[in-house]
Amino acid sequence: MSDAAQPTAAEVRAAAEAVKTALDRHLAAVERRSGEDDPAVYEAFNELAAAAETYDELLYERHDEVTPFEIPGGEEALPPYAGPEEPNSLSVLIRRDYSVVDQQRLLAQAERIEAADGDVGAGEETAGTVHGALGVLFGEYEPDEIASRHKEFGLEEGDSTLWVTAADEPAEPGEWLEAPFDQVDPQQVVCRFDVSAVFDDDADDLDDDLDDEIEDVIGLDGDEDLEPLDAER
């Protein structure tokens, strides 16, 4: 970035003041909270997250420095909530990714389901293909049961996310069935919950970094492993 495009020192200072103000508002909202899911606390949290992100960016652009703050993953990916304060309708959107890691197990399970239903004649056409077997599986079991038993069906879990969105009024019957996920407004998302192996990788990286630091302090050369303390010594 050129010097002309860099933020001024005054802009960085103003961003820092905005963070201080947002901190005060967040604390005040927490102290006045009316319940566990108080929308005022969510709003103050999002405002604080946005202010901290802006300050962090300007600080880096101007001074090549960063803050030690990190906003939890799900919230920082969403814009500030702008939905109704007292929603009369909720929508729950769920995405779960799977990999087919054992086709034979999947096909066998689908054939067993069709045999139990007495539809043996159509088994070879339906359960005999991977996409047909998946249709049989998801037609027989609820998504939550598949999630808890995925290994039985030859599947491996990937990332998953759950979004709760708010609205003033419920949708009309059949209104969104042709395109159920096309009209999701991120500003209507009350909360979201994400599961990903990347979070585990981050934790493992932190553990590895900590081990490296400990080894440096106690003088290990990297080829020796840390051993647990013997409680009897």
DRENLUMDO-505538 format. One record per residue (C-alpha): x, y, z. Coordinates in pm, whole numbers, padded with zeros to 5 digits, always signed. Each point is the difference from the previous one (the first is absolute). Layout:
XYZ
...
This chain:
+00000+00000+00000
+00132+00344-00092
+00059+00268+00263
-00281+00208-00153
-00252-00280+00058
+00104-00064+00359
-00234+00113+00279
+00105+00304+00196
+00110-00011+00361
-00322+00181+00088
-00208-00271-00165
+00182-00269+00195
-00054+00197+00322
-00371+00041-00079
-00030-00375-00061
+00162-00065+00338
-00249+00233+00167
-00283-00185-00176
+00124-00326+00153
+00000+00157+00346
-00355+00124-00049
-00113-00340-00128
+00160-00168+00302
-00196+00225+00235
-00324-00067-00187
+00061-00374+00002
+00068-00004+00375
-00311+00210+00064
-00212-00237-00211
+00136-00302+00187
-00070+00163+00337
-00359+00077-00107
-00066-00328-00178
-00355-00131+00035
+00084-00363-00070
+00246-00241-00158
-00095+00100-00356
-00044+00375+00051
+00007+00159-00350
+00160+00316+00141
+00304-00204+00102
+00023-00157-00347
-00020+00344-00158
+00266+00143+00231
+00223-00301-00066
-00026+00046-00376
+00070+00373+00029
+00308-00072+00211
+00118-00263-00247
-00040+00240-00293
+00179+00283+00184
+00288-00228+00102
+00037-00131-00355
+00008+00353-00145
+00260+00112+00255
+00213-00308-00064
-00001+00063-00376
+00085+00371+00031
+00270-00070+00258
+00164-00251-00232
-00025+00224-00306
+00141+00303+00180
+00251-00150+00245
+00048-00361-00115
-00123-00121+00339
-00290-00222+00110
-00211-00038+00313
-00008-00313+00220
-00378-00021-00032
-00176-00279-00187
-00377-00013-00053
-00149-00356+00006
-00048-00147-00344
-00376-00014-00051
-00086+00357+00097
+00273+00183-00193
-00117-00155-00327
-00342+00164+00033
-00105+00365-00030
-00169+00166+00300
-00344-00143+00075
-00273+00216-00150
-00303-00227+00045
-00304+00048+00221
+00066+00047+00371
-00292-00231+00081
-00017-00249-00289
-00326-00185-00051
+00155-00258-00233
+00325-00195-00015
+00170-00202-00272
+00275-00252+00072
+00240-00064-00289
+00237-00295+00031
+00281-00112-00227
+00200-00317+00071
+00266-00128-00238
+00093-00368-00030
+00248-00202-00204
-00093-00346-00128
+00296-00202+00127
-00146-00353-00020
-00231-00054-00297
-00056-00367+00076
-00118+00075+00353
-00231+00272-00133
-00150-00228-00267
-00043-00285+00249
-00183+00223+00245
-00233+00132-00271
-00077-00354-00122
-00074-00107+00358
-00242+00292+00044
-00186-00087-00322
-00012-00368+00092
-00147+00088+00340
-00263+00215-00174
-00092-00289-00228
+00104+00185-00316
+00248-00264-00111
-00086+00020-00369
+00114+00358-00036
+00308-00050+00216
+00248-00054-00281
-00110+00315-00185
-00028+00228+00304
+00240-00123+00265
+00245-00140-00256
+00146+00343-00083
+00170+00250+00231
-00244+00284-00069
-00293-00242+00030
+00135-00136+00328
+00035+00351+00136
-00363+00068-00090
-00108-00314+00184
+00212+00088+00304
-00118+00360+00035
-00357-00106-00071
+00008-00249+00286
+00183+00190+00274
-00018+00350+00145
+00310+00215-00067
+00093+00000+00370
+00000-00379+00008
+00218-00017-00310
+00240+00246+00164
+00029-00220+00309
+00032-00326-00199
+00189+00119-00309
+00280-00256+00038
-00255-00284-00023
-00103+00133-00340
+00349+00032-00145
+00010+00378+00040
+00255+00235+00151
-00096+00335+00151
+00123+00326-00148
-00083+00356+00097
-00344+00090+00130
-00184+00319+00089
-00335+00095+00150
-00157+00344-00049
-00303+00133+00187
-00171+00285-00187
-00279+00225+00126
-00299+00155-00174
-00309+00201+00088
-00241-00246-00160
+00024-00367-00103
+00028-00078-00370
-00307-00108-00194
-00028-00378-00059
+00212-00097-00299
+00136+00352-00040
+00370-00090+00002
+00002-00370-00087
+00134+00049-00354
+00308+00188+00128
+00022-00049+00378
+00343+00156+00051
-00001+00284-00252
-00169+00265+00214
+00206-00021+00318
+00080+00347+00131
+00318-00009+00214
-00132+00296+00199
-00294-00213+00112
+00227-00265+00156
-00053-00011+00377
+00284-00246+00062
+00203-00269-00174
+00201-00303+00107
+00288-00138-00208
+00188-00330+00020
+00317-00048-00204
+00321-00200+00014
+00184+00327-00059
-00077+00097+00360
+00166-00321+00120
+00300+00071-00226
+00032+00347+00155
-00003-00151+00348
+00262-00257-00102
+00219+00277-00143
-00025+00190+00328
+00097-00314+00194
+00297-00060-00234
+00113+00361+00040
-00026-00030+00378
+00203-00324-00003
+00267+00169-00213
+00019+00291+00244
+00032-00237+00296
+00272-00197-00176
+00191+00322-00068
-00024+00101+00364
+00115-00334+00145
+00262-00061-00268
-00137-00296-00197
+00141-00033-00352
-00330-00086-00170
+00072-00375-00035
-00100-00075+00359
-00365-00028+00101
-00152+00164+00304
-00097-00263+00257
-00276+00032+00262
+00109+00062+00357
+00010-00307+00221
-00240+00067+00288
+00200-00228+00232
+00330+00184-00040
